[in-house]
Amino acid sequence: MGVEIKSNIEKNILALARGQGEIINKALKEGSKVIAKGLKEEAPLSSLNKDHIKDNVKVSKIQDDGTVLIGFDKKVNWRVHFTELGTIHQRPNNFMERTETSYKNEVMEVIQKELKRGLGL
């Protein structure tokens, strides 16, 4: 999942933040918490399995390229795509797509807020 930054204000804030690794990392961590929370809220409960998808959301450490991976642990990751995309026996739920769409603006606001706070703006 990714968030695209489009406005000039956001680009300028990011330009100011270059070289401020701790500030950027904190902003990314806070933004990833919003998506993780959204996945927990949007993921359906299983009627067949005690290991619910929503209880197994995981957030990675920040990668070298500045990304944060948000997904699911080994207990449930093998079946997430069945829920998301559907099967011949089950309609697609699209909870991951819904989460990305619903929380995109909130993630950007959190990242901007953290960058501004870290830069003293």
N, C-alpha and C positions, 0 to 999 in steps of 0.2 A: 504494500500500500504506500502511496506517496502523495504528497501534497505539493502542488505547483504554486510557486510564488509569482504573481503577475504585476503588482503595482510598483511604481517607482519608489514609493516610501519604503516598502519592504526591501527592495533591492539596495537602497541606500543604507538602511539599518544593517543589512547583512555585510555590506562593504565596510562599514565602520567596525563590525565585529570580527572581521578577518584577523587572524592572529590572536584572537581571544578564545582559545580552545575551551577553557573552563566555562565561559559564558555560553558558548554555543552548545556544549555538551549538556549543560543544565537545561537549556531551552528545549533541546531534543528529548531529553528524559521526561520533562514535564508534558510535552506534546504527545509522547508515546503513551503516557499514563491515561490521557484522554481517550485514545483509540482503544487501549486495553479495557478501560471501563466500559466503553461503548460495546465492545465485543461481548463482554460479560452480560450486558443488558439485552443485547439483541439475539444472542445464541439461544436456540430452543433447547428445552429439556428432553432427554431421551426417555421414552417409555419402556425401552427394552434393556437399557444398560444403566448401571449405577454411576459410571464414569461420564458425567455430563461434560459437554464441550465447554460450557461457560465456566466450569470450575477448573479448567486446565489451560487458561490463557497464560502465555509466557512472553516476556519482553527481553530481548537480547541486550547485551552491552552494546555500546556505540561502536560500529565497525570503523575500520580505517578510512573508508570513503565517506564517513559522516552519516551513514544510515543506521537506523534502528530497526531490527526485525521484530515483528509482532506476530505471534502465531500460537501454536498449541503444542503441548508436550506429547511424548511418544504414545501415551495411553490412548489418545483420541485423534491424533493428526491423520492417521490412515483413513478415518471415516468422515473427516470434515467436508471433503469435496462431495460426498454423497448428499449431505445435508444442503450444501450450498448450491450445487448444480442439479440435484435430483437424480432419480433412477427411473427405470421403467415402472417401478412400483410406488414411487414417491415423487411428489411435486417438488421443484426447487424452492428453497427457502430464501436464498440470496441474503442471508444475514450479514455476510462480510461486505457485500456491495452496499447494502443499506447503511452499515456502520460508516464506511468510508464517505458516503454521500452526506449522511446526517451530521457527522462530526468534523467535517473538513474545515468549516469556518471556525469552530471552537478551537481546533488544533492550532490554526494560524493565529488566533487571538492569544492563546497561551504562549506560543513561541515568540510572538512580537512583544508581549508583556515581559517575558523573561529576558529577552535581548535588551529591551529598553532599560529594565531594572539593572541588569549587569553592566550596561554602558553608562549608567547614571543619567539617562535621558528622561 
